Amino acid sequence: MKKMKRVLSLAVAVAIGCVCLAQADTVEDAKNRRKERREQVEQLIKAGKAEEGADGYLAAKAGAAEAANTLVKAENADRTIGYAVIAKANGKTVEEVGKQAAAILKARAGKEK
């Protein structure tokens, strides 16, 4: 019986470890994808085809091309991954983290002008 408990505990520990590693890869992948598309996102905003929302997400403007909408969706998906990790680490909701990110992005944009 004790041996069975040890084996079960080991199996659970391995499963948790695998999930944590998979999540870490996902977060790093999301960071890398955001870095790779940063220039495209900035160009989209400067061209007036998208804007930063108060919720921390990018919003495509009406009439934006399908490519712009695809870029916005990809960026927002990766932001969600990052916000979720930050929220979990700080005991906040994803929405709270998104709003904080929006405030930071707005402050940065003000400094760049």
ChimeraX commands (.cxc) that place a marker at each C-alpha (Angstrom):
marker #1 position 0.00,0.00,0.00 radius 0.5
marker #1 position 2.84,2.41,0.87 radius 0.5
marker #1 position 4.57,1.57,-2.39 radius 0.5
marker #1 position 1.39,2.35,-4.30 radius 0.5
marker #1 position 1.10,5.75,-2.57 radius 0.5
marker #1 position 4.73,6.56,-3.44 radius 0.5
marker #1 position 4.24,5.62,-7.08 radius 0.5
marker #1 position 1.03,7.67,-7.25 radius 0.5
marker #1 position 2.72,10.66,-5.60 radius 0.5
marker #1 position 5.61,10.42,-8.02 radius 0.5
marker #1 position 3.25,10.24,-10.98 radius 0.5
marker #1 position 1.38,13.34,-9.78 radius 0.5
marker #1 position 4.65,15.22,-9.25 radius 0.5
marker #1 position 5.83,14.34,-12.75 radius 0.5
marker #1 position 2.52,15.43,-14.25 radius 0.5
marker #1 position 2.63,18.76,-12.43 radius 0.5
marker #1 position 6.22,19.28,-13.52 radius 0.5
marker #1 position 5.33,18.62,-17.15 radius 0.5
marker #1 position 2.43,21.08,-17.01 radius 0.5
marker #1 position 4.68,23.76,-15.49 radius 0.5
marker #1 position 7.31,23.22,-18.17 radius 0.5
marker #1 position 4.70,23.38,-20.92 radius 0.5
marker #1 position 3.32,26.61,-19.48 radius 0.5
marker #1 position 6.82,28.12,-19.25 radius 0.5
marker #1 position 7.41,27.29,-22.91 radius 0.5
marker #1 position 4.10,28.88,-23.83 radius 0.5
marker #1 position 4.94,32.08,-21.93 radius 0.5
marker #1 position 8.39,32.32,-23.49 radius 0.5
marker #1 position 6.93,31.58,-26.92 radius 0.5
marker #1 position 4.35,34.34,-26.43 radius 0.5
marker #1 position 7.06,36.80,-25.38 radius 0.5
marker #1 position 9.13,35.94,-28.43 radius 0.5
marker #1 position 6.18,36.26,-30.78 radius 0.5
marker #1 position 5.33,39.67,-29.33 radius 0.5
marker #1 position 8.92,40.83,-29.80 radius 0.5
marker #1 position 8.90,39.61,-33.38 radius 0.5
marker #1 position 5.70,41.48,-34.23 radius 0.5
marker #1 position 6.36,44.64,-32.18 radius 0.5
marker #1 position 7.35,46.73,-35.21 radius 0.5
marker #1 position 4.28,45.58,-37.16 radius 0.5
marker #1 position 2.00,46.49,-34.26 radius 0.5
marker #1 position 3.60,49.94,-33.95 radius 0.5
marker #1 position 3.17,50.53,-37.68 radius 0.5
marker #1 position -0.47,49.46,-37.48 radius 0.5
marker #1 position -1.10,51.96,-34.68 radius 0.5
marker #1 position 0.77,54.78,-36.45 radius 0.5
marker #1 position -1.22,54.11,-39.63 radius 0.5
marker #1 position -4.43,54.50,-37.62 radius 0.5
marker #1 position -5.60,50.95,-38.30 radius 0.5
marker #1 position -5.52,49.91,-34.64 radius 0.5
marker #1 position -5.33,51.44,-31.20 radius 0.5
marker #1 position -4.49,50.46,-27.66 radius 0.5
marker #1 position -7.59,49.88,-25.58 radius 0.5
marker #1 position -8.15,50.82,-21.95 radius 0.5
marker #1 position -8.32,47.10,-21.19 radius 0.5
marker #1 position -4.72,46.46,-22.26 radius 0.5
marker #1 position -5.59,44.91,-25.59 radius 0.5
marker #1 position -5.11,46.08,-29.14 radius 0.5
marker #1 position -8.28,46.99,-31.05 radius 0.5
marker #1 position -8.49,47.00,-34.84 radius 0.5
marker #1 position -10.38,49.96,-36.22 radius 0.5
marker #1 position -13.36,49.58,-38.52 radius 0.5
marker #1 position -12.37,48.91,-42.10 radius 0.5
marker #1 position -8.98,47.45,-41.20 radius 0.5
marker #1 position -7.72,44.81,-43.63 radius 0.5
marker #1 position -7.95,41.12,-42.75 radius 0.5
marker #1 position -4.17,41.04,-42.23 radius 0.5
marker #1 position -4.49,43.79,-39.62 radius 0.5
marker #1 position -7.29,41.91,-37.85 radius 0.5
marker #1 position -5.20,38.73,-37.84 radius 0.5
marker #1 position -2.24,40.59,-36.37 radius 0.5
marker #1 position -4.44,42.14,-33.67 radius 0.5
marker #1 position -5.92,38.75,-32.73 radius 0.5
marker #1 position -2.46,37.16,-32.48 radius 0.5
marker #1 position -1.12,40.03,-30.38 radius 0.5
marker #1 position -4.10,39.93,-28.03 radius 0.5
marker #1 position -3.82,36.14,-27.61 radius 0.5
marker #1 position -0.18,36.48,-26.57 radius 0.5
marker #1 position -0.98,39.41,-24.27 radius 0.5
marker #1 position -3.61,37.25,-22.57 radius 0.5
marker #1 position -1.00,34.57,-21.89 radius 0.5
marker #1 position 1.34,37.11,-20.34 radius 0.5
marker #1 position -1.37,38.85,-18.34 radius 0.5
marker #1 position -2.55,35.51,-16.94 radius 0.5
marker #1 position 0.92,34.65,-15.67 radius 0.5
marker #1 position 1.37,38.10,-14.11 radius 0.5
marker #1 position -2.10,37.95,-12.55 radius 0.5
marker #1 position -1.47,34.54,-11.02 radius 0.5
marker #1 position 1.91,35.61,-9.61 radius 0.5
marker #1 position 0.43,38.74,-8.03 radius 0.5
marker #1 position -2.97,37.49,-6.89 radius 0.5
marker #1 position -4.86,39.71,-9.33 radius 0.5
marker #1 position -7.30,39.14,-12.14 radius 0.5
marker #1 position -6.33,39.16,-15.80 radius 0.5
marker #1 position -8.57,42.21,-16.23 radius 0.5
marker #1 position -6.70,44.14,-13.52 radius 0.5
marker #1 position -3.36,43.32,-15.11 radius 0.5
marker #1 position -4.68,44.35,-18.52 radius 0.5
marker #1 position -5.79,47.73,-17.20 radius 0.5
marker #1 position -2.39,48.25,-15.56 radius 0.5
marker #1 position -0.69,47.34,-18.82 radius 0.5
marker #1 position -2.91,49.84,-20.66 radius 0.5
marker #1 position -1.85,52.60,-18.26 radius 0.5
marker #1 position 1.82,51.71,-18.80 radius 0.5
marker #1 position 1.41,51.66,-22.59 radius 0.5
marker #1 position -0.36,55.03,-22.47 radius 0.5
marker #1 position 2.42,56.55,-20.33 radius 0.5
marker #1 position 5.08,55.24,-22.72 radius 0.5
marker #1 position 3.22,56.61,-25.73 radius 0.5
marker #1 position 3.07,60.03,-24.03 radius 0.5
marker #1 position 6.85,60.03,-23.49 radius 0.5
marker #1 position 7.56,59.09,-27.11 radius 0.5
marker #1 position 5.68,62.09,-28.50 radius 0.5
marker link #1:1,2 radius 0.2
marker link #1:2,3 radius 0.2
marker link #1:3,4 radius 0.2
marker link #1:4,5 radius 0.2
marker link #1:5,6 radius 0.2
marker link #1:6,7 radius 0.2
marker link #1:7,8 radius 0.2
marker link #1:8,9 radius 0.2
marker link #1:9,10 radius 0.2
marker link #1:10,11 radius 0.2
marker link #1:11,12 radius 0.2
marker link #1:12,13 radius 0.2
marker link #1:13,14 radius 0.2
marker link #1:14,15 radius 0.2
marker link #1:15,16 radius 0.2
marker link #1:16,17 radius 0.2
marker link #1:17,18 radius 0.2
marker link #1:18,19 radius 0.2
marker link #1:19,20 radius 0.2
marker link #1:20,21 radius 0.2
marker link #1:21,22 radius 0.2
marker link #1:22,23 radius 0.2
marker link #1:23,24 radius 0.2
marker link #1:24,25 radius 0.2
marker link #1:25,26 radius 0.2
marker link #1:26,27 radius 0.2
marker link #1:27,28 radius 0.2
marker link #1:28,29 radius 0.2
marker link #1:29,30 radius 0.2
marker link #1:30,31 radius 0.2
marker link #1:31,32 radius 0.2
marker link #1:32,33 radius 0.2
marker link #1:33,34 radius 0.2
marker link #1:34,35 radius 0.2
marker link #1:35,36 radius 0.2
marker link #1:36,37 radius 0.2
marker link #1:37,38 radius 0.2
marker link #1:38,39 radius 0.2
marker link #1:39,40 radius 0.2
marker link #1:40,41 radius 0.2
marker link #1:41,42 radius 0.2
marker link #1:42,43 radius 0.2
marker link #1:43,44 radius 0.2
marker link #1:44,45 radius 0.2
marker link #1:45,46 radius 0.2
marker link #1:46,47 radius 0.2
marker link #1:47,48 radius 0.2
marker link #1:48,49 radius 0.2
marker link #1:49,50 radius 0.2
marker link #1:50,51 radius 0.2
marker link #1:51,52 radius 0.2
marker link #1:52,53 radius 0.2
marker link #1:53,54 radius 0.2
marker link #1:54,55 radius 0.2
marker link #1:55,56 radius 0.2
marker link #1:56,57 radius 0.2
marker link #1:57,58 radius 0.2
marker link #1:58,59 radius 0.2
marker link #1:59,60 radius 0.2
marker link #1:60,61 radius 0.2
marker link #1:61,62 radius 0.2
marker link #1:62,63 radius 0.2
marker link #1:63,64 radius 0.2
marker link #1:64,65 radius 0.2
marker link #1:65,66 radius 0.2
marker link #1:66,67 radius 0.2
marker link #1:67,68 radius 0.2
marker link #1:68,69 radius 0.2
marker link #1:69,70 radius 0.2
marker link #1:70,71 radius 0.2
marker link #1:71,72 radius 0.2
marker link #1:72,73 radius 0.2
marker link #1:73,74 radius 0.2
marker link #1:74,75 radius 0.2
marker link #1:75,76 radius 0.2
marker link #1:76,77 radius 0.2
marker link #1:77,78 radius 0.2
marker link #1:78,79 radius 0.2
marker link #1:79,80 radius 0.2
marker link #1:80,81 radius 0.2
marker link #1:81,82 radius 0.2
marker link #1:82,83 radius 0.2
marker link #1:83,84 radius 0.2
marker link #1:84,85 radius 0.2
marker link #1:85,86 radius 0.2
marker link #1:86,87 radius 0.2
marker link #1:87,88 radius 0.2
marker link #1:88,89 radius 0.2
marker link #1:89,90 radius 0.2
marker link #1:90,91 radius 0.2
marker link #1:91,92 radius 0.2
marker link #1:92,93 radius 0.2
marker link #1:93,94 radius 0.2
marker link #1:94,95 radius 0.2
marker link #1:95,96 radius 0.2
marker link #1:96,97 radius 0.2
marker link #1:97,98 radius 0.2
marker link #1:98,99 radius 0.2
marker link #1:99,100 radius 0.2
marker link #1:100,101 radius 0.2
marker link #1:101,102 radius 0.2
marker link #1:102,103 radius 0.2
marker link #1:103,104 radius 0.2
marker link #1:104,105 radius 0.2
marker link #1:105,106 radius 0.2
marker link #1:106,107 radius 0.2
marker link #1:107,108 radius 0.2
marker link #1:108,109 radius 0.2
marker link #1:109,110 radius 0.2
marker link #1:110,111 radius 0.2
marker link #1:111,112 radius 0.2
marker link #1:112,113 radius 0.2
view
